[in-house]
Amino acid sequence: MSMFDLTTERAFGPTRIEPDENAVSALLKPPALPYLRELRRTIDQDPIYLAFHDKSVGLRVQSLLDKQGIVWNDDTFERQFMSVVTEAITRLRSNER
């Protein structure tokens, strides 16, 4: 399994980095929300999608967060990216049920 597979417990295990709440909230509202919905649908169809597209998804998420005033240096982004995306998609799934 990939470390990017959001369908496994590994993505939510004890070594999980707590996501930045401001970034999660930013992804759950426009202009990022349509992209997050598209990403969720893609991951639901292809659970290992992020393993092969983490760079392009990362650039898109970083751009969307930048537009909302959340600017991280590269180290912070590397630490936070996956936990923020994972949490935002988890909340989106919960809200859309």
Buried (B, 14 or more C-beta within 10 A) or exposed (E): EBEBBBEEEBBEEEEBEEBBEEBBBBBBEEEBBEBBEEBBEBBEEEBBBBEEBBEEBBEBBBEBBEEBEBEBEEEEBEEBBBBBBBBBBBBBEEEEE
